[in-house]
Amino acid sequence: MAETPARPPAPPSTPAPPRTSVLPRTSVLLRGRDVLRWDTAVGALLLVLLVCSFSLVDNFGNALNLSFLIGNTLPIALIALPMTMLVVSGEIDLSVGSTAGLAGAVMGRLWNAGMAIETIIPLCVLLGLACGLVNGLLVTRLGLPSLAVTIGTLAAYRGVAQIVLGADSVTDFPQQYLDFGSGRIGGTFVPQAAIPWAALLVIAVLVLHATPLGRSLFAVGACEEAARFAGVRVRRIKLALFAATGAVSALTGVFWALHYASARYDNATGLELSVIAAVLLGGIDFDGGKGTLFGAMAGVFLLGALQNVMSLVNVSAQSQTLITGLLLVISVLAPRVGRRVAAARSRRRAADPPAAKALATV
Amino acid sequence: MTVTTKPAPAAAHPGAAPSGGLLDRVLKVRELAILVVLVLMLVATQLDNSAFLSEQGIKDLLLNATILVLVAVGQSMVVITRNVDLSVGSVLGITAFAAGEFLRGGGDPLLAVLIAVAAGAGFGIVNGALVSLGQVPALVVTLGTLYVIRGLDSIWCGSRQITAADLPDGFAGFGHDGLGAIPYLALLTAAVLVAVASYLRSYRSGRDLYAQGSSPEAARLAGVPVRKRVLTAYVVCGALAGLAGALYLARFGNVDSGTGTGYELTVVSAVVVGGVAFTGGSGSVYGAALGALLLTSINSVLPSIGVSSVWVQAIDGILLLLAIAVDRVVALRVAAVLRKRAARTRSAHHG
């Protein structure tokens, strides 16, 4: 410590030039890596799949099929928005499918009780918000692992849905709402329900990728303690994320009931696994701190399109399950193996120059 | 610095002995608490409905629990190492079908059970290799293998199913009969339970699983062959899921492509209710077995006291939440007590 003040005058001028020359090189490197990033790769894969299906698979390109594809994928795409943020911040919510089912069940029960649908839907979303808050409070206040908590609430919310609606199914919702759930915009292939999804997508992208809040999510996911010391209000952010996830899940449950014109307690069973599979396939790191919404959406629509194409070419539902699982395993295994190969190569490269020099001198 | 650190180990030792005792006591109390809840529940039900604890009633309770206990024992080995295996439901389904197919072809029942166990262990090797060698998060990988194995199972089964008529009488009898009120399946399960518990308690490699779970980094630095141990845990978990599959076949005699779907969540609930922490390194298989017994008993108790079965799932979920919340609060309390005690001994030594 005592020696450093004596040095400064000379060094600053000399180390500065190399540093400036190094910087652009690393940024080029980063850009090169950007091109090969996992989410870009998934996006490219989705594009290839779409192009191939349009040209090779009969009936894929017609408006009806495309609207089916998007309509069936929308529930996953909706929940994937907040789920991406949760996973980026290092948490997970397995209760989304049950929250959606509960919202649908409550919607059916209240509709049977004669309430107006205009008041039912906001109530359902509020209920979802409350479900999310319960998850969030258990995780942030008690410090419980979100995996354990949300496995518990997965069973609990589904159980409550079963108590609320029993074995009934409610189908007689007002026609204009059912039309919204399954209708298309004009003569295009875009479902009407894609509009609220697109609005939520824009909000989510802005929040995650263009605000300090979004940056702090990555910070929390990368190292929670460091983020806390840096002044990020970790608990409050996580609580808000869980609440948002609950609200969006409930909204999805409402959409589900309208889209399939049936509110049952077992609606959206297993949806949580599809959402998580899609999000992870899109390159969101399960350990937190990494990922983009673009990747998540690419993952969602890749799985959705793949399933649609496989049904069109008569691949059985069982094989689809198998392929989903394989994709999921590959999507987590590949980046890690790739990273390790890259690390081994750079280590070899670091070891190489002296060897090359030695060869040259010989 | 050296002067101040020297007394610390000496001070820590007398402090550590009672604190270890306290921790032990708390952990034992944890299992005792489940036992008390279980007994209270059964006694209350018996008072309400005197036919509940008849010989057949006890037999049914034990039979219902055996399969879940077996899978929960395997699962707790994996959870103790701070991992999880979500594919157990799929493994149970496919091994049950495999054993059934073998028996339908006129195979030997014992060999069928061995085939199921071996197939389960094979899937365990795949899971364990992916987790320990690929170093990918266990939850994600086993979620993937859950799908893959279920897919394989469904392709293989198609719309076929195994019914009790396909099975040899001896095998189905093994699934129902027993010594008095105690079914053979329960005896087999108890043997497995005791074996795994003593392995985890008394063997070096068993203790390594706890070490790995409480701090993977420290375990690695201490020379624990981490990958091998994790692989072992997964293989045992898979093998027990396979055994459970064979027993499922013996008990219910009816297997199709959907057998065991969603079972993983029940198993994880049982393990966590039984006090095996998700964060690894704590809990015992006895606790997990009690948790499984509690969950399956609730399923029998509710109908017999006239509560509709629609409540079962909600109660299961709330019980799981309660269990982990209480665990956490108790752990915080214990940590506070230990800290206070450590501070007192330290100040006593300084004084």
Interface residues (C-beta under 8 A of the other chain):
Chain A: I92 L138 L142 G143 L144 P145 L147 A148 V149 I151 G152 T153 L154 A155 A156 Y157 R158 G159 V160 Q162 I163 G166 L273 I276 A277 L280 F286 D287 S316 A317 Q318 S319 Q320 T321 L322 I323 T324 G325 L326 L327 L328 V329 V332 L333 R336 V337
Chain B: V84 L130 G134 Q135 V136 P137 L139 V140 V141 L143 G144 T145 L146 Y147 V148 I149 R150 G151 L152 S154 I155 S257 L265 V268 S269 V272 F278 T279 V310 W311 V312 Q313 A314 I315 D316 G317 I318 L320 L321 I324 A325 R328 V329
